[in-house]
Amino acid sequence: MARPTKNKSSSDRNQPAASKIKIGMHTDNWRPVSGSFEQAVAAAVEHRLTHLEFGLVDGQNFIQGLGYDPALPLDVDEMWLKGYLDERGLQVSQIDAGYPLTGPKGAVYGVPYVWRAIRMAHLIGCPYVDSTDGAQKPKGYTDEEVAAQWRFNIKLALERAESFKVGVNLEPHGPYTNNLELMVKILKEFDSPYLGVNFDTGNTFIAGHDPLAYLKAIRPWLRHVHCKDVPKELAEASRGEDTGIASSGVSIGHGVNAPNIKACIDYLKETSWEGVFSIETLATPRNIRESVEWLRSAV
């Protein structure tokens, strides 16, 4: 006999569905304050976050070795890293392998960098790596030449991604990724389940876009989000001039981009998107606390 079910009250039926958006943070928040990877992990645990994102350096340097850089070397022991994060209840939502795939060095340095990041992601159970274009257009090359080279480098990255079953996400950060028409065209051309977008609320805003309009255009390929607010002074000085910022100088929800972030969250909830909002803000205790509190209330 089937077990009888309890009828839902009208108040139960009117409750909104639980959000599928999860909250994480980028360890790069600690770079401007010369913090370590371990400090970033401790903050994520303190604020009961479930996900973490980190960047990579190719080899060793004394800054990282002394504990003043929150990125990890590409030759880190992946099994140790996975155990370290598992013990603290953290999953890696994305590895930031954002060396530009455009420009003359894209194939020489960018592609091998992404390849190695894909291997690491596979070993630690991370679903995505992040990539982008350069901050400036490379001198001596036409836009057509750069776009052709970018397509070829993406193709090389995707061959490795498909082997390891790890996605590659393109992030709006430079002049080509902030060319929305070009981005959508490339995403459609590849038509690969392993090519997606890491949407960035702050970069799209500072580049002059309406973040929600950009988000709606790339929604079929959305895999991960960098969540940045923007200080009023920076917006007044740089909006429409720059194409990206490293992090938010104010806590999330306390800058001029807050209404856009909220609109993006509401849209993603309406369209049942499931994924991680990775906080990118200057890692002062107040910024981290306020950002987590505001974002948690919004999602």
CORKAZI-V521943 format. One record per residue. RES is the residue in one small letter. SS is DSSP state (H for helix, E for strand, C for the rest). PHI is phi in whole degrees, -180 to 180 (999 if undefined). NEAR is the number of other C-alpha atoms within 8 Angstrom. Layout:
res=RES ss=SS phi=PHI near=NEAR
res=RES ss=SS phi=PHI near=NEAR
This chain:
res=m ss=C phi=999 near=2
res=a ss=C phi=-72 near=3
res=r ss=C phi=-70 near=4
res=p ss=C phi=-64 near=4
res=t ss=C phi=-103 near=4
res=k ss=C phi=-82 near=4
res=n ss=C phi=-67 near=4
res=k ss=C phi=-77 near=7
res=s ss=C phi=-75 near=6
res=s ss=H phi=-63 near=6
res=s ss=H phi=-68 near=7
res=d ss=H phi=-65 near=7
res=r ss=H phi=-67 near=7
res=n ss=C phi=-87 near=6
res=q ss=C phi=-71 near=6
res=p ss=C phi=-68 near=4
res=a ss=C phi=-66 near=4
res=a ss=C phi=-64 near=4
res=s ss=C phi=-68 near=7
res=k ss=C phi=-95 near=9
res=i ss=E phi=-83 near=11
res=k ss=E phi=-108 near=10
res=i ss=E phi=-113 near=14
res=g ss=E phi=-136 near=15
res=m ss=E phi=-151 near=12
res=h ss=E phi=-97 near=11
res=t ss=H phi=-65 near=15
res=d ss=H phi=-62 near=11
res=n ss=H phi=-55 near=13
res=w ss=H phi=-90 near=16
res=r ss=C phi=-63 near=12
res=p ss=C phi=-65 near=9
res=v ss=C phi=-106 near=9
res=s ss=C phi=55 near=10
res=g ss=C phi=-92 near=13
res=s ss=C phi=-103 near=14
res=f ss=H phi=-59 near=13
res=e ss=H phi=-64 near=7
res=q ss=H phi=-66 near=9
res=a ss=H phi=-64 near=13
res=v ss=H phi=-61 near=10
res=a ss=H phi=-61 near=8
res=a ss=H phi=-67 near=8
res=a ss=H phi=-62 near=14
res=v ss=H phi=-66 near=11
res=e ss=H phi=-58 near=7
res=h ss=C phi=-95 near=8
res=r ss=C phi=58 near=6
res=l ss=C phi=-85 near=11
res=t ss=C phi=-107 near=11
res=h ss=E phi=-134 near=15
res=l ss=E phi=-138 near=17
res=e ss=E phi=-132 near=14
res=f ss=E phi=-145 near=14
res=g ss=E phi=-101 near=12
res=l ss=E phi=-130 near=12
res=v ss=E phi=-118 near=9
res=d ss=C phi=-87 near=8
res=g ss=C phi=105 near=7
res=q ss=C phi=-118 near=8
res=n ss=C phi=-146 near=6
res=f ss=H phi=-67 near=6
res=i ss=H phi=-64 near=8
res=q ss=H phi=-67 near=13
res=g ss=H phi=-64 near=9
res=l ss=C phi=-83 near=6
res=g ss=C phi=91 near=11
res=y ss=C phi=-110 near=11
res=d ss=C phi=-142 near=13
res=p ss=C phi=-84 near=18
res=a ss=C phi=-81 near=13
res=l ss=E phi=-116 near=11
res=p ss=E phi=-72 near=10
res=l ss=C phi=-64 near=11
res=d ss=C phi=-100 near=6
res=v ss=C phi=-63 near=7
res=d ss=C phi=-72 near=6
res=e ss=H phi=-64 near=9
res=m ss=H phi=-72 near=8
res=w ss=H phi=-63 near=7
res=l ss=H phi=-60 near=10
res=k ss=H phi=-61 near=9
res=g ss=H phi=-65 near=8
res=y ss=H phi=-60 near=8
res=l ss=H phi=-78 near=10
res=d ss=H phi=-59 near=9
res=e ss=H phi=-61 near=7
res=r ss=C phi=-103 near=7
res=g ss=C phi=71 near=8
res=l ss=C phi=-114 near=12
res=q ss=E phi=-108 near=10
res=v ss=E phi=-89 near=12
res=s ss=E phi=-80 near=13
res=q ss=E phi=-167 near=14
res=i ss=E phi=-102 near=15
res=d ss=E phi=-84 near=11
res=a ss=C phi=-114 near=12
res=g ss=C phi=-82 near=8
res=y ss=C phi=-67 near=13
res=p ss=C phi=-57 near=12
res=l ss=C phi=-93 near=16
res=t ss=C phi=-102 near=15
res=g ss=C phi=82 near=12
res=p ss=C phi=-65 near=7
res=k ss=C phi=-95 near=10
res=g ss=H phi=-60 near=14
res=a ss=H phi=-77 near=11
res=v ss=H phi=-72 near=8
res=y ss=H phi=-112 near=9
res=g ss=H phi=-65 near=12
res=v ss=H phi=-64 near=13
res=p ss=H phi=-60 near=9
res=y ss=H phi=-63 near=11
res=v ss=H phi=-65 near=13
res=w ss=H phi=-56 near=11
res=r ss=H phi=-69 near=9
res=a ss=H phi=-65 near=13
res=i ss=H phi=-62 near=14
res=r ss=H phi=-61 near=9
res=m ss=H phi=-63 near=10
res=a ss=H phi=-58 near=15
res=h ss=H phi=-60 near=12
res=l ss=H phi=-69 near=9
res=i ss=H phi=-100 near=11
res=g ss=C phi=79 near=7
res=c ss=C phi=-95 near=13
res=p ss=C phi=-80 near=11
res=y ss=E phi=-141 near=13
res=v ss=E phi=-122 near=16
res=d ss=E phi=-108 near=14
res=s ss=E phi=-143 near=15
res=t ss=C phi=-160 near=15
res=d ss=C phi=-109 near=15
res=g ss=C phi=-77 near=14
res=a ss=C phi=-70 near=9
res=q ss=C phi=-126 near=6
res=k ss=C phi=-71 near=7
res=p ss=C phi=-66 near=9
res=k ss=C phi=-72 near=4
res=g ss=C phi=87 near=4
res=y ss=C phi=-128 near=7
res=t ss=C phi=-78 near=6
res=d ss=H phi=-60 near=6
res=e ss=H phi=-66 near=6
res=e ss=H phi=-66 near=8
res=v ss=H phi=-64 near=12
res=a ss=H phi=-62 near=9
res=a ss=H phi=-65 near=8
res=q ss=H phi=-66 near=10
res=w ss=H phi=-61 near=12
res=r ss=H phi=-60 near=9
res=f ss=H phi=-65 near=8
res=n ss=H phi=-68 near=13
res=i ss=H phi=-63 near=9
res=k ss=H phi=-59 near=8
res=l ss=H phi=-64 near=9
res=a ss=H phi=-64 near=12
res=l ss=H phi=-69 near=12
res=e ss=H phi=-60 near=8
res=r ss=H phi=-72 near=10
res=a ss=H phi=-60 near=14
res=e ss=H phi=-68 near=10
res=s ss=H phi=-66 near=6
res=f ss=H phi=-97 near=9
res=k ss=C phi=59 near=9
res=v ss=C phi=-126 near=14
res=g ss=E phi=-80 near=14
res=v ss=E phi=-112 near=15
res=n ss=E phi=-109 near=14
res=l ss=E phi=-88 near=12
res=e ss=E phi=-110 near=12
res=p ss=C phi=-65 near=16
res=h ss=C phi=-149 near=16
res=g ss=C phi=-134 near=13
res=p ss=C phi=-68 near=12
res=y ss=C phi=-88 near=9
res=t ss=C phi=-72 near=14
res=n ss=C phi=-90 near=12
res=n ss=C phi=-87 near=8
res=l ss=H phi=-60 near=9
res=e ss=H phi=-62 near=6
res=l ss=H phi=-67 near=9
res=m ss=H phi=-58 near=11
res=v ss=H phi=-64 near=10
res=k ss=H phi=-61 near=8
res=i ss=H phi=-67 near=9
res=l ss=H phi=-60 near=12
res=k ss=H phi=-69 near=7
res=e ss=H phi=-62 near=6
res=f ss=H phi=-75 near=7
res=d ss=C phi=47 near=7
res=s ss=C phi=-113 near=6
res=p ss=C phi=-66 near=6
res=y ss=C phi=-97 near=11
res=l ss=E phi=-115 near=14
res=g ss=E phi=-139 near=13
res=v ss=E phi=-128 near=13
res=n ss=E phi=-99 near=14
res=f ss=E phi=-70 near=12
res=d ss=E phi=-126 near=13
res=t ss=H phi=-66 near=15
res=g ss=H phi=-80 near=16
res=n ss=H phi=-64 near=13
res=t ss=H phi=-65 near=17
res=f ss=H phi=-68 near=12
res=i ss=H phi=-67 near=17
res=a ss=C phi=-77 near=13
res=g ss=C phi=105 near=9
res=h ss=C phi=-79 near=9
res=d ss=C phi=-82 near=9
res=p ss=H phi=-53 near=12
res=l ss=H phi=-66 near=9
res=a ss=H phi=-64 near=8
res=y ss=H phi=-63 near=11
res=l ss=H phi=-60 near=10
res=k ss=H phi=-62 near=7
res=a ss=H phi=-70 near=9
res=i ss=H phi=-105 near=10
res=r ss=H phi=-52 near=7
res=p ss=H phi=-63 near=5
res=w ss=H phi=-110 near=9
res=l ss=E phi=-71 near=11
res=r ss=E phi=-122 near=10
res=h ss=E phi=-160 near=14
res=v ss=E phi=-133 near=13
res=h ss=E phi=-96 near=13
res=c ss=E phi=-104 near=13
res=k ss=C phi=-128 near=15
res=d ss=C phi=-95 near=19
res=v ss=C phi=-138 near=14
res=p ss=C phi=-63 near=13
res=k ss=H phi=-58 near=8
res=e ss=H phi=-62 near=6
res=l ss=H phi=-67 near=9
res=a ss=H phi=-62 near=11
res=e ss=H phi=-66 near=7
res=a ss=H phi=-88 near=6
res=s ss=H phi=-125 near=9
res=r ss=C phi=-65 near=12
res=g ss=C phi=86 near=8
res=e ss=C phi=-105 near=8
res=d ss=C phi=-96 near=9
res=t ss=C phi=-119 near=15
res=g ss=C phi=-175 near=13
res=i ss=C phi=-134 near=10
res=a ss=C phi=-69 near=5
res=s ss=C phi=-161 near=10
res=s ss=E phi=-85 near=15
res=g ss=C phi=-78 near=9
res=v ss=C phi=-119 near=12
res=s ss=C phi=-68 near=15
res=i ss=C phi=-61 near=18
res=g ss=C phi=97 near=12
res=h ss=C phi=-119 near=9
res=g ss=C phi=-121 near=12
res=v ss=C phi=-77 near=10
res=n ss=C phi=-92 near=14
res=a ss=H phi=-57 near=11
res=p ss=H phi=-61 near=8
res=n ss=H phi=-68 near=11
res=i ss=H phi=-62 near=13
res=k ss=H phi=-63 near=9
res=a ss=H phi=-64 near=9
res=c ss=H phi=-66 near=11
res=i ss=H phi=-63 near=10
res=d ss=H phi=-61 near=9
res=y ss=H phi=-64 near=8
res=l ss=H phi=-69 near=9
res=k ss=H phi=-67 near=12
res=e ss=H phi=-63 near=7
res=t ss=C phi=-98 near=6
res=s ss=C phi=57 near=8
res=w ss=C phi=-76 near=9
res=e ss=C phi=-119 near=7
res=g ss=E phi=176 near=10
res=v ss=E phi=-115 near=12
res=f ss=E phi=-95 near=13
res=s ss=E phi=-97 near=15
res=i ss=E phi=-70 near=14
res=e ss=C phi=-126 near=14
res=t ss=E phi=-150 near=16
res=l ss=C phi=-57 near=15
res=a ss=C phi=-83 near=10
res=t ss=C phi=-84 near=7
res=p ss=H phi=-53 near=6
res=r ss=H phi=-67 near=7
res=n ss=H phi=-59 near=13
res=i ss=H phi=-65 near=12
res=r ss=H phi=-61 near=9
res=e ss=H phi=-66 near=10
res=s ss=H phi=-65 near=13
res=v ss=H phi=-63 near=12
res=e ss=H phi=-63 near=8
res=w ss=H phi=-68 near=10
res=l ss=H phi=-67 near=11
res=r ss=H phi=-62 near=8
res=s ss=H phi=-69 near=6
res=a ss=H phi=-74 near=7
res=v ss=C phi=-96 near=9
